[in-house]
Amino acid sequence: MIRRTWGADKWMLIPQVEHARIAGVIAAAWNFRKARPGGAIMSAIANHDHGWAEVDARPTLNHDGAPRSFLEMPPKESFSIWTRSIAHLAEMKNYSGARLVAAHFIYLAENEINMARLSPREAIALGQFLAEHKKLMEQWKELETEHQSAGLSLNDLSKTNTHSDVTPLPAVPTGTFAEDLRLLQVCDQISLLLCTDFTGSATIADIPYLDDCDSITVTRPNGKFGLTLTPFPLRKNLRDHISAYVIPRKPYASDEELQQVVASTAPITQEFLLSPA
């Protein structure tokens, strides 16, 4: 769950699967030049946080009685969530997508987790997560090669995607695995900046699939929910929406109280715009 302030006395809670959907919408709007990802990769970007669905359906509290943010999850829970996200794509037989999302979470595990703060059990769980999924990545690479040898287009796999915003792509040259991984990371970061309390500006480096762009600057216009991107990496202005829950900002007494409040709250639709500065 993404938790952000909303007005003077509210929280906005955005499910991780909704954040991932927005990442997929951004990827689908990307201004690809000579090459672009296959449909299976686009589907993976839109579904990369599927493992959060059951967690966000029953949100829990942090130590202050606030809804627990995805940044506050215990490491072992994060590993389990990441594992479910990856497994979901493998179960769809989207092996290239599973390999991509595994690489995404392996990167987070190796670069974003403070190893010094892990307990012995958490360190063991981390090692198991890394070893298991690096091995699975090799297996999925072989299965992906077998599918390609059998004449199964990666675009065929996009038909399993449940998000209407991500459409099958025409037959054009596909990018490298490194480009696809970086596209996932960049679209994930833009979506997170949009969904969180981000203000000011941020620079994202190593932009994929754009020949004349090494980095983009992301800013939040004052008083606006959307973002401006410079230089602009999308084909045109992107106007879409986020589905979220707005609840009272206060300390909650228990997980059960929070869950009851969320369950009784109708989600709102918040429009946003991604545009040039």
Rosetta blueprint (number, residue, H / E / L):
1 M L
2 I E
3 R E
4 R E
5 T E
6 W E
7 G L
8 A L
9 D L
10 K E
11 W E
12 M E
13 L E
14 I E
15 P L
16 Q H
17 V H
18 E H
19 H H
20 A H
21 R H
22 I H
23 A H
24 G H
25 V H
26 I H
27 A H
28 A H
29 A L
30 W E
31 N L
32 F L
33 R L
34 K L
35 A L
36 R L
37 P L
38 G L
39 G H
40 A H
41 I H
42 M H
43 S H
44 A H
45 I H
46 A H
47 N L
48 H L
49 D L
50 H H
51 G H
52 W H
53 A H
54 E H
55 V H
56 D H
57 A H
58 R L
59 P L
60 T L
61 L E
62 N L
63 H L
64 D L
65 G L
66 A L
67 P E
68 R L
69 S L
70 F H
71 L H
72 E H
73 M L
74 P L
75 P H
76 K H
77 E H
78 S H
79 F H
80 S H
81 I H
82 W H
83 T H
84 R H
85 S H
86 I H
87 A H
88 H H
89 L H
90 A H
91 E H
92 M L
93 K L
94 N L
95 Y H
96 S H
97 G H
98 A H
99 R H
100 L H
101 V H
102 A H
103 A H
104 H H
105 F H
106 I H
107 Y H
108 L H
109 A H
110 E H
111 N H
112 E L
113 I L
114 N L
115 M H
116 A H
117 R H
118 L L
119 S L
120 P H
121 R H
122 E H
123 A H
124 I H
125 A H
126 L H
127 G H
128 Q H
129 F H
130 L H
131 A H
132 E H
133 H H
134 K H
135 K H
136 L H
137 M H
138 E H
139 Q H
140 W H
141 K H
142 E H
143 L H
144 E H
145 T H
146 E H
147 H H
148 Q H
149 S H
150 A L
151 G L
152 L L
153 S L
154 L H
155 N H
156 D H
157 L H
158 S H
159 K H
160 T H
161 N L
162 T L
163 H L
164 S L
165 D L
166 V L
167 T L
168 P L
169 L L
170 P L
171 A L
172 V L
173 P L
174 T L
175 G L
176 T L
177 F H
178 A H
179 E H
180 D H
181 L H
182 R H
183 L H
184 L H
185 Q H
186 V H
187 C H
188 D H
189 Q H
190 I H
191 S H
192 L H
193 L H
194 L H
195 C H
196 T L
197 D L
198 F L
199 T L
200 G L
201 S E
202 A E
203 T E
204 I E
205 A E
206 D L
207 I L
208 P L
209 Y L
210 L L
211 D L
212 D L
213 C L
214 D L
215 S E
216 I E
217 T E
218 V E
219 T E
220 R L
221 P L
222 N L
223 G L
224 K L
225 F L
226 G L
227 L E
228 T E
229 L E
230 T E
231 P L
232 F L
233 P L
234 L E
235 R L
236 K L
237 N L
238 L E
239 R E
240 D E
241 H E
242 I E
243 S E
244 A E
245 Y E
246 V E
247 I E
248 P E
249 R L
250 K L
251 P L
252 Y L
253 A L
254 S L
255 D H
256 E H
257 E H
258 L H
259 Q H
260 Q H
261 V H
262 V H
263 A H
264 S L
265 T L
266 A L
267 P L
268 I E
269 T E
270 Q E
271 E E
272 F E
273 L E
274 L E
275 S E
276 P L
277 A L
